[in-house]
């Protein structure tokens, strides 16, 4: 270590070098950089591609089984979720009746940790309508971040929808016979 060198303690472990210790200051002062290196060509930044969709959402209509009250909402199709979910705020805002679960269900994040919103303690039966498809489902009531409804992996396996991932179109042509088609009125 030379007399000019100093020890630094810094919160950023990558900024511990002193410029005087790494290069010859006289070379910088004399500007001994070749002309070809001094010339910098500025070019336009490459055009970014149109932002691609990272989620698959569908417009659905939900109606309660007990009162028939409903709403139109955007549902997220999420193969990482395990069931059907509806947001607590949607249930409360619409005055829907829920049933308490006999045992609370803990919510786990992707990393396995428990979710800060707490366990699921209630459920609700809803009719879900999508295109000419309709079915009855039991939805767990919980706090959802970005969507009112989540249709999870179990729903995907049960219905086996045809999904065009490029266009985002979803067709329900392979549903089990238990799913009813809406009758034309």
N, C-alpha and C positions, 0 to 999 in steps of 0.2 A: 504494500500500500504506500502511495506517495504522500507527501505532506499536504498536497492539494486535496486529496481524497477525503471525503467525510462519510461517516456512517449515517444513513438515514433510516428512520422508522416511519413508514408510511402505510396508510390503510390499504392502498392499492399495491399488492405485491409485485405488480409489473412495472411500477414507476420508481425503482430504487437506484437507477443509474444516474450519475451526474454527467451532464453533457461534456464537461471538461475532462472527465476520466475516459471517455470513449473515443474522442476524436481530437485531432490536432487543430486547435483554434486558429493557428496562423494560416492553415490551408483555407479555412473559411474566409478569413479576413482578406486574403490575397485573391480570392475568387479564382481558384485554380480548377474550376469545374469546366470541362470541355464545352465548347459552344453547342455541340449537338445535344448534350444533356440539358443545357439551359433552355432549349426550345421545347415548349410543351404545347401539344396540340389539344385543343378542347373540342370534344365531339359531343353531340347530343346523346343524352341517356337513351339506352335502348327502350323502345316502346314496350310497355307492360301489356301482357295479355289481359283480356277482360277477366275480371275476378270470377273464378269458378265457384259454383254453388258447393258448399261443403255439407249441407244438410238436405234432407228430403222432407218437405212439408206438403201436406194435402189439406184442402178445405173440407171440413166435415160439419155436419149438424148434429148436435147432441140434444136429446130430450130425456127428461127424467121419466122413469117407469111409473112412479106413483102419482105425479101431478101433470105430466105431459109438458111442463115448462121446458123451453129449450133455447138454444143459441147457436150461432154459426161461429166456428173457431178454426184456427190453424192448428193442425196436429203434426207433431214431429214423429216420423217413423225412425225408430232408434233400435238397431239390432243389439246394442249394448245394454239396454234396459230389459228387465225380465218380465214385466207385466203391462197392465194398462194403468195409466196415472192421469189424474186431473188435479189442477192447481187449487189449493185451498181458497185463494181469493176469488176464483170463479164460482166456486160452490157457495161461498158466503154472499157474494154480490147478487147472486140469483136466488138466494133463499132456499137452496136445495136441501132436502132432508138426507142425512147420512146415518149409517149404522156404526156403532162402535165395534171394533175388533175384539175378540175374546182375549187376544194377546197382542201387544204392540210388536210391530215388525221394524227392526233397526234398518236404517238406510246406509248402505256402504258406498263410498266413493270408488272411483276406478282404482285407486291405489290401495283399497282395502280398509281405509280408515272410516270411522263413523261420520256421517254427515252432520254438520252443525245445526241443521234445521230440526233434528230430533227424529224419533221413530214415527212410523205411520200408525195412527190409532183409529182410523175410520175408513169406511168404504161406501160406495154408492153404485146402484144399478142404473145404467144409462142405455138408451137406444142410440146407436151411432149410425148415421147415414152418410154414405159417400157414393156419389153418382147414383147408380141404380141398386147399390148394395145397402143392406140394412142388417143390423144384428143387435143383440142385447149383450152387454158386457158389464162385468163388475170392475169398477175402477177404484184404485187406492187413492185416497185424498192426501196430498202432501204439498210442500212448497216446491214449485218448479221455477227455474231461473228464466227461461226465455220463451216457453210455449205454455199454452193453456192445457194441452193434451199431449201425452206421449203414448204411442202405440209401440210396444216392445217386441222382443224376439218371439215370445210365445204367440203373439198375434200374427207375426210374419209366418211362422211355421204352420199355424192353424189354417191360414187363408192362402198362403203361397201365392201372393200377388205377382203379376207380371210387371216388372219395373224397368223402365228405360232410363238408365242412369244419365244418359247424355241430355235428354229432354226433361227429365223429372216426371214423366207421365207414369201413372199407376193404373193398371187395369185389374179388375177383380173377376177374372174369367175362370179361375181354378178353385173357387171357394167350395167348401163342403155343402151338401144339400141342406144342412141345418140353417145356413144363411139364406135369408129371404131376399128376393129382389123386390124393389118398390113396384107396386102396381100402378100403371098409368091411370090417371083419373080423368 
